[in-house]
Amino acid sequence: MKLVIAAPVLLLAVAGCTQEHPAPLPSPTGICQAEPAQRFVGQQATPALTDQVQRASGAATARRITPEMRVTMEFSDTRVNVWVGLKGEAERITCG
């Protein structure tokens, strides 16, 4: 009789040792890669261009920064910045 009671307990103990480990988390998406978006430098920095820069860089968000704008300087690896010159062209494209 004791063997019948001990068998389920033993099975539960062994089953706990054979569980699979959870799968690793996927790598974060939306991380900015500015290099592929550099081809847009020199073009008119319209909202449509900013969207194209965002897609090319893989960034989750984008911001268009004009000369008179005040912007926060905290770094975000999921954001691409389109720096606009005085003539309205994209002067530089950076992550952050």
Secondary structure as GFF3:
##gff-version 3
##sequence-region A 1 96
A	DSSP	alpha_helix	2	17	.	.	.	ID=ss1
A	DSSP	three_ten_helix	35	40	.	.	.	ID=ss2
A	DSSP	alpha_helix	47	57	.	.	.	ID=ss3
A	DSSP	beta_strand	61	65	.	.	.	ID=ss4
A	DSSP	beta_strand	79	84	.	.	.	ID=ss5
A	DSSP	beta_strand	90	95	.	.	.	ID=ss6
###
